[in-house]
Amino acid sequence: MKTARERKEDRYHRIFLQLKELLQKSPNPIARMATIAAVLQHKMDGFFWTGFYLLEDGNLIVGPYQGPLACQVLEKNRGVCWAAINNQKTIVVPDVNEFPGHIACDSRSRSEIVIPLRDNTDHITGVLDIDSNIPGRFDDTDAGNLEMIANLIYLSGN
């Protein structure tokens, strides 16, 4: 019998293959983001809000997402999304209430994972942001697999 981690890895693997095939149909990064948000939101347990924030003129502006209403613009250098950009790495937050400067777009959010998006020149263009209403929902398995999925956005020749 498979462990919970193995089942999660298997689910991510199936989602990755599905997304890789779906994303071949559009070279547009925004369309790819919309597809990724929809698939992840509906296929992963415990994903409460799934979407993207995009860097635009030094601001983080909401992009395609699934879930309840989002903050339109995130306060500069505050919160998990900016921490991921400023540190240039994925951030996993088991309890958002313990994260200094957390931005609560929805008070039901309890845990969060944020993955920086990198274009083909390795420039950070925004983030993939996923919230859960379950404390401790995200781990290293999520981080590694969501990084692979985020890399599909700018992958040419999918």
C-alpha positions as CSV (number, residue, x, y, z in Angstrom):
1,M,0.0,0.0,0.0
2,K,1.3,3.5,-1.0
3,T,2.1,6.1,1.6
4,A,0.3,9.5,1.5
5,R,3.5,11.0,0.1
6,E,3.6,8.5,-2.7
7,R,0.0,9.0,-3.5
8,K,0.6,12.8,-3.6
9,E,3.6,12.3,-5.9
10,D,1.6,10.1,-8.2
11,R,-1.2,12.7,-8.4
12,Y,1.3,15.5,-9.2
13,H,2.9,13.3,-11.9
14,R,-0.5,12.7,-13.6
15,I,-1.3,16.4,-13.3
16,F,2.1,17.4,-14.8
17,L,1.6,15.1,-17.8
18,Q,-1.9,16.4,-18.3
19,L,-0.7,20.0,-18.1
20,K,2.2,19.4,-20.4
21,E,-0.2,18.1,-23.1
22,L,-2.8,20.9,-22.5
23,L,-0.2,23.7,-22.6
24,Q,1.1,22.6,-26.0
25,K,-2.1,24.3,-27.4
26,S,-1.1,27.8,-26.5
27,P,2.2,29.7,-26.5
28,N,0.6,32.5,-24.4
29,P,1.9,32.6,-20.8
30,I,-1.4,34.0,-19.4
31,A,-3.4,31.3,-21.0
32,R,-1.0,28.7,-19.6
33,M,-1.3,30.3,-16.1
34,A,-5.1,30.2,-16.4
35,T,-5.0,26.5,-17.3
36,I,-2.6,25.6,-14.5
37,A,-4.7,27.4,-11.9
38,A,-7.8,25.7,-13.0
39,V,-6.3,22.2,-13.1
40,L,-4.5,22.5,-9.7
41,Q,-7.5,24.1,-8.0
42,H,-9.8,21.3,-9.1
43,K,-7.5,18.3,-8.8
44,M,-5.6,18.9,-5.6
45,D,-7.2,18.4,-2.2
46,G,-7.0,21.3,0.2
47,F,-6.2,24.0,-2.4
48,F,-8.4,26.9,-1.3
49,W,-6.9,29.6,-3.7
50,T,-4.7,28.9,-6.6
51,G,-3.3,31.6,-8.8
52,F,-0.6,34.0,-10.0
53,Y,0.7,37.4,-9.1
54,L,2.7,39.1,-11.9
55,L,5.4,41.7,-11.6
56,E,4.3,44.8,-13.4
57,D,6.2,48.1,-13.1
58,G,7.6,46.9,-9.7
59,N,4.2,45.9,-8.4
60,L,2.7,42.5,-7.8
61,I,-0.7,42.4,-9.6
62,V,-3.2,39.5,-9.5
63,G,-3.2,37.4,-12.6
64,P,-5.3,34.3,-13.5
65,Y,-6.6,32.5,-10.4
66,Q,-9.3,30.1,-9.1
67,G,-11.0,30.6,-5.7
68,P,-12.4,33.4,-3.7
69,L,-11.7,37.1,-4.5
70,A,-8.0,38.0,-4.4
71,C,-6.1,41.1,-3.4
72,Q,-5.6,43.1,-6.6
73,V,-2.2,44.5,-5.7
74,L,0.1,43.2,-3.0
75,E,1.9,45.7,-0.8
76,K,5.5,45.9,-1.8
77,N,8.0,43.8,0.1
78,R,5.4,42.5,2.5
79,G,3.9,39.0,2.7
80,V,4.8,35.5,1.4
81,C,4.7,36.4,-2.3
82,W,7.2,39.2,-2.0
83,A,9.4,37.0,0.3
84,A,9.6,34.4,-2.5
85,I,10.6,37.0,-5.0
86,N,13.1,38.8,-2.8
87,N,14.7,35.5,-1.7
88,Q,14.3,34.0,-5.2
89,K,13.1,30.7,-3.9
90,T,10.0,28.8,-3.0
91,I,8.5,29.6,0.4
92,V,6.3,27.1,2.3
93,V,4.4,28.6,5.2
94,P,2.7,26.0,7.5
95,D,0.8,28.7,9.5
96,V,0.2,32.0,7.8
97,N,-0.6,33.6,11.2
98,E,3.0,33.1,12.2
99,F,4.5,34.6,9.1
100,P,5.7,38.2,9.7
101,G,3.9,40.7,7.5
102,H,1.5,38.1,6.0
103,I,-1.1,39.7,3.8
104,A,-4.6,38.2,4.5
105,C,-6.6,38.5,1.3
106,D,-9.0,35.9,2.8
107,S,-9.1,35.2,6.6
108,R,-9.9,31.5,5.9
109,S,-6.3,31.0,4.5
110,R,-4.3,29.0,7.0
111,S,-1.2,27.8,5.1
112,E,0.5,28.9,1.9
113,I,3.1,28.0,-0.7
114,V,4.6,30.5,-3.2
115,I,6.8,29.6,-6.2
116,P,8.7,32.3,-8.1
117,L,8.1,32.2,-11.9
118,R,11.1,32.4,-14.1
119,D,11.1,33.2,-17.8
120,N,13.5,31.8,-20.4
121,T,16.2,34.3,-19.3
122,D,15.8,33.2,-15.6
123,H,14.2,36.6,-14.8
124,I,11.5,36.4,-12.1
125,T,8.2,37.5,-13.7
126,G,5.8,36.8,-10.8
127,V,4.7,33.9,-8.5
128,L,2.5,30.9,-8.4
129,D,0.6,31.4,-5.1
130,I,-1.5,28.6,-3.4
131,D,-3.4,29.0,-0.2
132,S,-5.1,26.3,1.9
133,N,-7.6,26.5,4.7
134,I,-5.8,23.5,6.2
135,P,-2.8,24.3,8.5
136,G,0.4,22.6,7.4
137,R,-1.0,21.6,4.0
138,F,2.2,22.1,2.0
139,D,5.5,20.3,2.2
140,D,8.6,19.5,0.1
141,T,6.6,17.2,-2.2
142,D,4.4,20.1,-3.1
143,A,7.3,22.5,-3.5
144,G,9.3,20.3,-6.0
145,N,6.3,19.3,-8.0
146,L,4.8,22.8,-8.2
147,E,8.2,24.2,-9.3
148,M,8.2,21.7,-12.2
149,I,4.6,22.8,-13.1
150,A,5.5,26.5,-12.9
151,N,8.4,25.9,-15.3
152,L,5.8,24.8,-18.0
153,I,4.6,28.4,-18.3
154,Y,7.6,29.7,-20.3
155,L,8.8,26.3,-21.7
156,S,9.0,26.6,-25.5
157,G,8.5,23.6,-27.7
158,N,6.3,21.9,-25.1
